[in-house]
Amino acid sequence: MKIYVRSRGEFQDYCWLSITEGAQQREEHPIIGQVRDLIQSEAPSVVLARFNGQLLLLVTGEESSRTDSRTRQIRNSVAWVGQESDESVLRAIAVRALKGSLREEIDRAVRFGGSEGFQVSYKDIKRLAETGHAGNAIPDTTPKIALISPTMKNLLADELAEYRLPPHPEEGSLVVATGIKNRETLEAAGVWRSLSSDGRLPEDWEVIRHSRFLKLSILMDIAKQESFKKICIGIGVLVLILGWQFDNINSLFYKFLSNSNGSDVNGSDVNGSDVNGSDVNGSDVNGSDVNGSETQTPTLDDIGTVQGTNNDGDVAKITISEELEKIEVVFRLGGTTSNLDGKIFYKTIE
């Protein structure tokens, strides 16, 4: 796991240093820059993020006992960059940061000196990652946001201590606790758990609508219904009929689920049109042209897979295990397997 520290000297300005046992050199990991716009960096902030298979824990704005040449309080920041296997350790550190128990330890590790005006005790900073592991329970993937407060920071800390982060391959900032940052910025970034001092936010958790994480929550809810396989068929059919676009998958789920209550997906009417072999918006689903493309009606095989393709090579596939322990939703454009063109949503059910 890589460690980076940001501080300043008495006269030198702030900068990031890469900290190893044998060297300390000026360097900022690229992943840090991807979350900078989501926090008020001079305020105490905690960020957990996932990018390209790497996990970042960023703790910023921790006051130190040092002051600069103009008697201004110097603030320290630390970034840990690890792999998926480091998640429980990073969450354990984040818990301590949210509960306010890291400031003094970070302060002891960072002193004046060195070519950049400050130097870091590798032994002391490394010890912060040796304080144990967080739990491994399955998380509630519903995205939430609230006004930052000691109570909410403790609630978030308790959740991170017990539950793992939303499952891979969800990427981006997963947890943000910061100062002045408007809710629109955090919601647009699709953050799973957000705390901010935006005065418009409620004092307790509020569910964020239209988030990338809500897809997982919807799938978990419908997986517990007896009609789950029929719903899978309906989603697969509607995805193909409506000429789905990857960026609009979320709204498509909302549209389907909001209109499917009380309607039989397998052979009955959905929005006034018959799904199984009847006309939908004037076009026949089974073997007829839909928006100019021949469409193959999805079918359900013995292991619970719904898959459909069209002449453009687009693929929509939904798979569930026999005991509903695993849900897998795959959307691929042009039949490719590129990560840029397709995505798999995975969830385990207890």
N, C-alpha and C positions, 0 to 999 in steps of 0.2 A: 504494500500500500504506500502511495506517495504522499508526502506531506509538504504543504506550502504555507508560509507565514507572511503576512503583510503588516508592516509597522513602519516606523521612521526613526531617524536619529534626532539629536538635539537641533541640528542644523539641516541635515539632509531631509528630502521630502519622502513621502510614502512610496513604497515599492514592495513587490512580492519577491520572496526568496524561496528557492527549492531547497529543502532541508534533507540531507542524508547524513550518515554517520561520519563520512570522511570529508564532506564539502558542503558549502553554502554558497549558492550563486544566484544572481538575479534572474528570475524566471517566473512567468505566470502561466499556469496550465490553461490551454484553450477552453476547456470546459467551464472555467470560472466566468469567462466573458459571456457565456450563453445564458447566465442567470442574473447578470448584473442589473439589468433593467427591471427586475422584479422586486428589488429590495431598496430600502433606504440604507445605503452602505454605512453611513456614519452612525446609524442607530443599531443597537443590538439586534441581530437578525440570525435566523437559522433556516437553512435551505437543504433539502434532500432532493437530488435530481438524478435522472438516468439518461445517458446519452451514449449511443453506439456501444452498448454493452458495459459501459463504465458507470460506476456510482460515485456521486459527489456529495460530500457533506461540507457545507460552508457555514462557518460561524464568524460573524463580523461584528465590528463596533464594540468590542469588549474593552472597557476602560482599564488603563494601566496605572501604575504608581509613578510613571515618568511624565515629564512635561518637556515641551520643546523650548527653543530659545526665547519664545514670546509667552512663556508660561501657560501655554494651552495644553490641556490633557491629551496625551497620546493614546490612541486606540489601537488595539491589536485585532487581527483577523487570522483565522486558520482554516485551511482547506485540506480535506483528506480525499484522495481520489483512489478508489479501489475497484474490485471486480464484484460480480454478483455474489460470490462466496463471502465477501466482506460485509454483506448487508446487516447482519445482526450486530456486528461490532459498531458499524457506523450509526445504527439506530440507538445503540446504548450510549454512544457519545452525545448524540442529538438530545436524548432524554436529559442528560446532565446539563447540557447547554440551556434547554428550555426551563429547567428548574433552577438555573442561576448558579450552579456549583463549579463552573469551569473558569470563571474570570480570574480568580486568584492563582490557579495553577498555570494558566497561560501567562499571566503576568510574571510569575517566577521564572518561566522558561525564556523570556525575552528581555534582554538587557542592552544597554548602550555598548557600542563597540563595533569593530569590523569596518570594512570598506564602505558599506551602505549606511553606517551610523547606528546599526543595531545588529545583534547576533543572537542566535537561538541555541539553547542547550538541547542537543539532540536527545539525550537521555530523558530529560524532563518532558519534552513534547511528545516523544514516542510513548511515554508511560500513560498518556491520556487514552491511548487506544488499547490499553491492557487492563481495562476495568470490568471486563465481562461481556456477556452476550445478551441481546434482547430475546424475547419470545418468538415463537414461530407459528402462531395461530393464523388462520385464514382471515383476511381483513374484510371489512365492509367497504366495497368499492364505490359506494355512493359519494360523489364529491360534495364537500361542505366548506362553508366560509363563515367567519365570525369576526367580531371586534376583538382586537388583542387585549388581553387582561391577564393578571396573574392566574385567575381561575381557569381561563381557557388555555393558557400555556401549560398548566398542570394537567388538564384533561387531555390535551394533545400528547404530552409527554407520557401519560399513562397508556394511551392507545399505542404509541410507538414502542413502548416497552413490552407490550403483549402481542401485537399483531405485526406481521410482515407487510412490506409495501405492496401496492397493487401489482399483479403478476406481469412479468415480461411478456410481450415486448413493448408495453406502454412506455413511452419515452417523454422526456421533458422534465420540468420541475414538478415534483410530486408533493413536496411539503414546503410551504413558505410561511414563516412567522417574522414579521418585520414591522417597521414604523409607518411612515406616511407613504402609502401606495394605494391608488384607487382600486376599487373592486373590479372595474371593467378590465383593467390590465391583468389582474390575477385570473379572472374568469375566462378571458380570451386565451390565456396561456394554458388553460385546462388543468390547473393545479388541483390535486386531489384533496389536500387540506390546506386552507389559507387562513392566516390571521393577520390583520392589518389595523392600523389606527384610523382608517376611513370612518368618519363619524356616522355614515349612513348604514353601517353594518349592524346587525343585531348582536346582542350580548351573548347569545347562545348560537349553536350551530344552525346554519340555514343551508338546505340542499341547493346546489347549483344545477339549474336546468341546462339542457343542451350541452352536456359535457361528454368528452370521449369516454369517461369512466362510467357514465350512466348506461352505456350499452351492456356492460358486464352485469350491472345490477338488474336490468331488464331480463337478460338471459337467465340469471339465477332465479328470478321470480317465476318466470313461465316454465322453467325446468321442473318445478315442483307440481305443475298441473298435469292432470291425466291427459289433457289434449295437447301435450307438448309436441308430439311428433306431427300432429296436424298443423300446429302453428309453424313448425319448421318448414313444412311443405308450403304453407301460405307465404311465409317470408321469401322462400326461394323463388316461388312463382312471381310474386310481386316485384322482387328485385329485377327479374328478367323482363317482365312486362313493361315496367316503367322506365326501362333503359337507364339503369342505375349508374350513378357516378360515385367514385370512391369518397369524395369529399362530402357527399350528401347521404351517406349510409345512416348516420345518426337520425336525421330528420325522417328518413324512410321507415326506420323502426318505430318512431313515434307515430307516424301516420298509420302504419299497419295496426299497431297495438291499440291505438285510440279508436279504431273503427272495427276491430275484430270481435269486441265483446258482444256476445249473443248471436254471432254468426258462425256457422260451421265452415271451416276453412277448406275441408276436403269435399268439394262438390256442391257447396251451397253459395249463397250470394255474399259478395264482399263489395261494399259500396255500390250495390245495385247491379253488379255484373257477376256472372257465373265463372268460377275459376277453372273448373275441371271440364275443358273441352267446349265451353260456350264463349260467346262473344264478349270481349272486354274492350270498351271504347271502339267498337266497330271492327275489331280484329280478332280472329280466332287464335286461341293460345296453342292448341295441340296441332301443330303441323302447318299453321297458316302464318302469314306475314305479320310481324309486329314491328312497327316503325321501320319497315323496309328490310327487316332481317328475319330469316327463318329461325324459329326458337324451338328448342327441344324441351318438352315439359319435364321438370324434375321428378324423380321417382325416389321412393324410400326403400332402401335395401334392408337386409336382415340385421345389420349392425347399426341401423339408424342414421344413414347418410342421405342427405338430399343434395343432388348436384344437377346443375343445368348449364348448358352452353348455347351460344348462338354462332352465326356465321362469322362474326368478327373475332371469334376466339375468346370472348369474355366468359369467365367462369364464376358461378356462385355455388358455394358448397357449404353445407351445414352438417356436422357430424356429432352424434352423441353416443356414449357408451350404453350397453344394455341396461346397466343399473343406474344410469344418469349420474355417473361419477365424473364424467368429463364432457365438456361442451367445446366444440371447435368450430369457428365460423371463418371461412376463407373467401375473400373476394380478390379475384385476379383479373386485370385488364389485359386483353389480347393474348390470354393463355400463358403469360410469362410468369416466372417465379421470382422476379426481382423484388427486393424489399421496397423499392420505390413504387411498384405497381400493385403490390398486394400486401395483405396483412392478416395475421391469424390472431383471433381473440380466444384466450384459453382460460378456463376457470374450473377449479375442482370443487365439488359439492360435498359437504360433510353429511 
